[in-house]
Amino acid sequence: MNNKQLSELKQAYVARGAPHMIPAFAERAENAEIWDVEGNRYIDFGGGIGVLNLGHRHPKVVEAVKAQLDKVMHTCATVMPYAPYVQLCQKLCEMMPGDGDKRALLVNSGAEAVENAVKIARAGTGRSAVIAFDGSFHGRTMMTLALTGKVLPYKHDFGPMPGDVFRAPFPVPAHGISDEDSLAAIHRLFKTDVPAHRVAAIIIEPVQGEGGFYQASPAFMQALRDLCDEHGIALIADEVQSGFARTGKLFAIEHTGVVPDIITTAKSLADGMPLAAVIGKADLMDASGPGSLGGTYGGNPLSCAAALAVIEAIEEENILARSTAMGEHLAQRFNQWEEQFSWVAHSRNTGAMAAFELVNDAGEPDPELTRKLTKTAAEQGLILLSCGFYANTIRILVPLTARDELLNEGLDIIEHCLGMLH
């Protein structure tokens, strides 16, 4: 079937709330390239929304999944466990920053990881309230929608949201919100909406994903850590998009020197296989009783095998250094574009988690120009994603394994399309 025929099928049988950005259907993929059912080639700068840090069908991952497929596909880890589950939990606990005993839980998705992190924090503290940040994205389930700090397109049709969720502004100096402003807002929450002794957790993305790739400063993260320690609050680092080598560290929180109580991770953890994890301090993770955590498919054997292969590949192929070098290259190109095009502004990166914004003549966010860029790029054979609180940020999530020639080819397409915007 061709793209048109498949689009007609999708229109007829797939829920309208689940659209697609690229008007084509993938047939095969390799590393940072995708070919559709008609043989058209796309360079993938979206990486399945941050899922493919090691690229499509990384050989080591494919080999591991095929080998596991010949052994066990499913038993449910809560019925009869299997080695890859516990071996992966061991690896994750060893990788989490900080001293002391750790525990891990494997689930299916980033949203499910965040849901469980909140459950664990509530059980461990005996409290119920959670503080999140403007612009955050924590998932599409009801609790994670309540935490998510952006209405459109995620939550405007689905209220009311679960209660005991409060919000503070995320510090973005470029948009007039300082670290001090954000901290002051939390202290105001303690006075106006929820006392500190009722707060179970503060959840934050060390580098916001959907919110626009803004990084929380080390000073701000340390202030949050101190605040949580003072009031007995669990600090949750949501690393679903920023984790697993995207920023030049395994976890973005490592750039700050701060140790969280709980980390959630997913997306590139298994390089395309559905898997997520909650990793945390043992006293918190063990707070709830037997049978309180788990799920039918959580930690599926195939996904666990993929994740173990991902960890090996990150170490063997020096992916952290590759992410840092790629980030430097992206920053250089972004800086050139800011000089060349007046509508490009506020470029930034943490490793290869890189982004820039499109603005109008008054320097204000321009979401329409951003939509035009992603559409034009797709027409030129480049998958390019936008994001941001104002929907005017272009984010780069190209696989870290992409060849330099392919990376530059994609960047050249963006530069060409930028020149077509005015």
N, C-alpha and C positions, 0 to 999 in steps of 0.2 A: 504493500500500500504506500502511496505517496503522502507528502505532508498535508495536502489539502484534504484527502480522504480521512486521514487520521484526525485532523482538526474537526471535521464534521462529526466523527464518532465521539470525540471528546465533548463537543457541544451538546450532543444528544444524551450522553450518559454520565458525564462527570459533573459533580456539583459546581454551580456557578461561583461559589466562594473559593474555589481552588483553581485559579487561572494559571496561565503560563506566560512567561515573559518573551521567550524566543519562539517565533512562529515556525518551529521545525521540531522534528522528533528524532531523538538520538538513536543511532543504529549501532555504533561502536565507538570506543574511546581508548586512547593510549596516552599516558602521562598528562600533558597539558593540551591535548587536541581531541576534538569530538567530530565525528562525521554523522550527518543525518541520513535518513532513509533514502534520500535522493543522491547521496554521495557528496554533498556540500561539506566543506571543512570549516570548523570553527576553532579559534584559539580560545582556551578557557581561562579567563581571568576571574571567574566566579568560584571555581573549585567546589561546586555543589554547595555553595554558601559556607565555605570554610571547612568542608569535610575532607578535602583531598590535598592536605599539605604534602603528602608523598605522591600525589598524582593519581590518575586513573590507572587501575590495574597494576599497581606496583608488583614486580615479579615475585618478591619475597612474600608479599601478602597473598597473592593469588596461589602460590605454592602451598602456603600454610593452610589456607581455606580448603584447597583440594585434598590435602592430606587428612585434615580433620573430617572432611565429608565421607571418607572411607572408613571412619571409626564410629563416631556418634554425632547425630544431628541435634537431638533433643532428648532430655530426660526430665527437665525442670530441675534446676539446681537446688530447690527446696525439697525435692523428693529424693533424688539420688545425685549427688554432686559428681564432678569430674575434675580432672587435674587442671585443665586450662583456666578454670574459674579461680581456684585458689592460688595458682601460680601468678596470674595477672594481679590479683589483689595484693600479693606479696610485693610485686614490682611497683605497684602504684603507691603502696605505703612507704616503700624505700625511697621513692622519688619525691614524695611530698616534703616541702621544706619543714624544718624544725626538728627538735629532738623529741624523745619520748615515744611511747607506743602509739601506733596508728591502727586503724581498721578501715576497710573499704567495703562498699556495697555496689554491685553491678546491676544496672537497669537498662532500659531500652533507648531512652532519648534524653536530651538536655532538659526538657520540661519535667520529665519524671525524676531526674536527678535533683532538680531544684525543689520539687514537691517533697521529696524524701529528706533533703537537707533541712527544710523548714520543720518537718515532723520531728527529725532528730534533735534540732535545736530546742524545740518546744519540750520534748521529753527530757532533755538533759538539763534544762533550766527551770522547768516547772512554770514557764510563762507562755504567753500566747502572741504578743505583738511583734511585728516585723517592720523594720524601716528599710525602704528601698530608695532609689534615686530617679529623678527626672531623666527621661531619655533612655532608661534601661530597657532591656528586653530579656525576659527570663523564661518565656515559653507561651504556649497557647492553651494550656489547660486552665481551669478556672482559678486555682490559687496562683499560678504563675502569671495569668493575665492580670490579676489584682496587683501583683508586684511590678508588672511591666509599666513603664512610665511614658507611654505614648498611646493615644486613643486610636487614631486611624493608621492602618486599616484593621488593627488587631482586636479591639475590644468594644467598639461603639455599638454593636448590635447585641451584645451578650450579657448585659447587666441584669440584676445587680451583682457586683463582685463580692467575694468573701471579705469579711470584715477583719479588723485589727491589723490592717496594713496602712502604713503611713509613709510619707514621701518627703524627701529633701532635694534641693537642687544639686545636680552634679557639678563639680567645679570645672568651669570652662573659661579661663581668663579671656580668651579671644572673643567670647560673647558676654563679657562683663560679670562673670561669676567667679569670685576668687575662692581659694581654699577657706579663708576666714568666713566668707559669706555662707558657704555650705555648712561649716561647723556651727555657725551661729544659728542656722535654721534648725539643726538637730536639737540644739539646746532650747530653742523656742518650742519645738514639738514636746519636749519634756515638760514644759510649763503650760502649754495650751491644749494638748491633745492626748498625750500618753505619758505617764510617769516612767522614769528610767527603770524602776524596779519591776515594771510589767513587760519590758521589751526582751524577747527571747533572742533576737538576732538582728544584726545589720547586714544586709546583703549588697554586694557591690561587684561590678565588673571592673577589674583593675585597668583594663582598656575596654571601653564600651564598644559593643558590636553594632547592632542596629542603630544605636544612638549617635554613631559618627566617628568611631575610632579615636575618641579622646582618651588620653591616659591620665589616670589619677596620679598626682605627684607623690614621690616617696614621703614628703613631709605630711601630706594629707592622709596617706595610708597609716603613717605612724600615729598621727593624731587620732584616727579612728580606732587603732589598736589600743591606745591609751584609754580612750573613752570607754571601749568595751571592757577592758580590764577593770576600770574604776567601778563600773556598774554591773559586772557579772553577765555581760551580754556576749553571745557567740558572734564572731566575725566570720561571715561566709564569703568566700571569693568565688564568684561565678566565672569559670574559665572555659565555658562551653565553646566559645568562639576564639578566645585568645590563647587557649592552651595548646599543648603538643607541638611546640617548636615555631609557631607562627611569629612570635615576637623576638626570636633569638635566644629565648630561654624555654625550658620545657613548660613552665607556667609563667605568665606575665607578672604575677605577684613577686617573683624573684627579683625583678628590677628594683623593687622598693625596699628589700631587706626585711619586710614584715612577714610574720608567720600567721596565717589565718587559723581558725579553729576547724573549719570545714572548707574543702574545695569541691566544686562540681565541675565535671569535664565530660565532653561527648565529642561530636563532630569528628575531628581528625584522629581521635583515639583509635579508631579501627579502620580508618582510610576507606570509608564507603560502606562498611558493614554496620548495622544498627547496634550501637552500644554506647552506654554512658556509665559514669561512675560517681559515687560520692565517697570522698576520702576525708578522714578526719581524726581528731584526737580520740584515743580509745575510750576515755571516760564518757565523752559525748556519744560516740557511735554505739556504745554498749548500753545506753541508758534505757532503751525501750525493751520490752520483753520478747521472748522467743515467739516467732511467727508474726511479729509486728512489721517486719520489713521483707520485701521480696516481690515476686511476680512470676507469672507463668514463663515468660520468655527472657527475663532479665539474665544477662550473662550467658546468652546462647553459646554453645561450644564453638560454632563457626566464627562468631564475632570475637570471642576470647582468643582464639588462635590467630585471627587477623591482628588483634591488638598486640599480642606478644611479638608478632613479626614486625609491627610498626616500631615498637620500642627498640628492637634489634637494628632495624634500618636507620633509625635516627642516630644511634650510636655509631654504627659501622660506616655510614655515609657522611658523617660530620654535618648533619642537617642544621644544627644550631648555628654553626659558623656560616653556612650557606644562607640562612635566613638573615643574619646580620649583614652579610655582603649584599644580598639582594635589596635589603632595606636602604642601604647607602646608595645603591644605584637608582632606586626609585626616587629617593629624596633629591638626588641630583637632577633627574629629569623634571620632577615637579617644580623645583626652583627655577629651572629654565622656562617652564610654561608660565609661571607667575610673572616673569619678566616679559614674556612674549605676548601673553594674552591678559588683558585687563580683567576679564571675567573669571580668571583662576585665582584663588586665594586660599589662605589658611592651610597650606599643605603640612602634613605631619606624618610621622611614622614611629612605630616601636618595632624595631626589626623590620620584617616584611609585612607587618600589619600596617598598611600605608593608605593614606587617603588625601584628597584635596576637595575644595568646595568650589561651586560655581555661584557667582554673585552678579547682580545687575549693576548698572552704572552708578548707583548710590552705595554700592558695597553691601547691599542686603542680599540675603539668601534668595536664589532663583531656582525653585524646584522645576519650573517648566523647561528651563534651559538644560537642566540635569536630565529630565526625561528625554529631551531631544538628543542629548549626547548618547545615552544608552541605546536608544533606538537606532541612531545613525551607525553606531559601532556594530550593532548586530547585523545591520545591512552590509557592513564591510567585513563580516566574518569574525567578529570579536564579541565574546560574551562578557559583558561589563555590568556590574551591579552598583546601584545607588543605595543610600541609607541616610541616616541623620535625623535629628529632631525636627529639622526644617525641610527634610527630603531633598537637600541640595548637595549631598556629599557623594563623591565617587570613591568607592573602596576597591582596593586591589587584594584579591585572594587567589592569585595565580599559584599553582602548585610550586612548592619550593624546589622541586626536582626539574622544573622546566629548564630547557637548554637556554643559554644566553641568547642565541640567535632567535629563538622563539619569543623570549621575553621582550627583546628589542623590536621584533616584528609587531607584537601587540602594542607596545608603547608608541611605535610609529603610527599605528592606526589611530590611537587616541589623539595624538598630536595632529594628525590630518583632520580628524573629526572636529577637534577644538577649533581649527581654523575655518571650519564650515559653519560655525554657530552664529557668526555675525557677518 
